[in-house]
Amino acid sequence: MCLGDVYGGTFELLGENLPRLGIETTFLTAGETDQLPDVLTDRTRIVFFETPSNPDLDIFDIAAITAHTHKAGALVLVDNTFATPVNQNPLHHGADLVIHSATKYLGGHSDLTAGAVAGPAELLTPIAGWRKNLGQVIAPEIASLLARSIRTLVVRVRAQNVAATAVAEYLAEHPRVTQVNYPRPGQRRPSRHRQNPDARPRWHAQLPRRR
Ligand SMILES: Cc1ncc(COP(=O)(O)O)c(C=O)c1O
C-alpha cells in the first residue's frame, strides 16, 4: 500500500517493476488516507509513505497510520528523506523501517549518491543479504564522503530550517503568491522524544496568508 504522492522512481518501482515480480501496490491519495483501515487486507505486507511527501510536501500522521497498519498485521515503511533525522524520527512514532535518499541532506555536498535504511536488527538482517547479492553495496570512497557529511548534518539542517522558513514567510506575504506549502518542523527538543516516545511530530503544513 502506498499513501500520497511519492518520488517518481519509487512510483515506477511500485507501479511497474514490482508487479512483474508478483508484488502489487494499491495507491491511495493523501486525501484518501482515512480509508486506510477499510482498504488494508490480510494480504497487505507493507504500508509505505513519504512524510513530507515529494513533491507536494503532504504530512502524514505516522502514529495513527502505524496503529491501523499493525492491527492488520503489516509493517510501516517511511521515506524520511525530506524531514531528515534532525526534524523527525519515524521509528519513535511506531514505524518499523525508515529509508533515506542519502544523496540529499545526509550527503549535503552534491558529491555522492547513496541510500540508508534504519530499523530493528531482525528486519535489517534479511535486507543486508538482499543488498549484498543485488549489488547495492556502497563504495568505500562514497561511504567515507557520507561519514564526513553526517558529522555536519545537524548544523546544516538547522541552518536550512531557518533559511527555508525565511523564504516561505517572504513568499506567504507576497501579493502575487496565493498559497505556500511549507511544512515547518515543530520546535521540539530531542529529549522530549526520549521521554515520550508517543509524542507526535508537529508540522504546520501551510503558512497562513497574512493579508
Ligand atoms: C523522497 C525521495 N526518496 C528517494 C529518492 C531517491 O533518491 P536517490 O536519487 O538517492 O536514489 C528521492 C529522489 O529524489 C526522493 O526525493
The ligand as a MOL file (V3000), in Angstrom:
LIG
                    3D

  0  0  0     0  0            999 V3000
M  V30 BEGIN CTAB
M  V30 COUNTS 16 16 0 0 0
M  V30 BEGIN ATOM
M  V30 1 C 11.7650 11.2970 -1.1840 0
M  V30 2 C 12.7840 10.6380 -2.0740 0
M  V30 3 N 13.1340 9.3670 -1.8280 0
M  V30 4 C 14.0590 8.7360 -2.5960 0
M  V30 5 C 14.6570 9.3700 -3.6690 0
M  V30 6 C 15.6810 8.6020 -4.4840 0
M  V30 7 O 16.9310 9.0660 -4.1570 0
M  V30 8 P 18.2960 8.6580 -4.9020 0
M  V30 9 O 18.4380 9.6060 -6.0380 0
M  V30 10 O 19.3330 8.8440 -3.8620 0
M  V30 11 O 18.1430 7.2390 -5.3590 0
M  V30 12 C 14.3250 10.6850 -3.9490 0
M  V30 13 C 14.9550 11.3990 -5.0790 0
M  V30 14 O 14.6020 12.4930 -5.4460 0
M  V30 15 C 13.3720 11.3440 -3.1310 0
M  V30 16 O 13.0030 12.6190 -3.3610 0
M  V30 END ATOM
M  V30 BEGIN BOND
M  V30 1 1 1 2
M  V30 2 1 2 3
M  V30 3 2 2 15
M  V30 4 2 3 4
M  V30 5 1 4 5
M  V30 6 1 5 6
M  V30 7 2 5 12
M  V30 8 1 6 7
M  V30 9 1 7 8
M  V30 10 2 8 9
M  V30 11 1 8 10
M  V30 12 1 8 11
M  V30 13 1 12 13
M  V30 14 1 12 15
M  V30 15 2 13 14
M  V30 16 1 15 16
M  V30 END BOND
M  V30 END CTAB
M  END
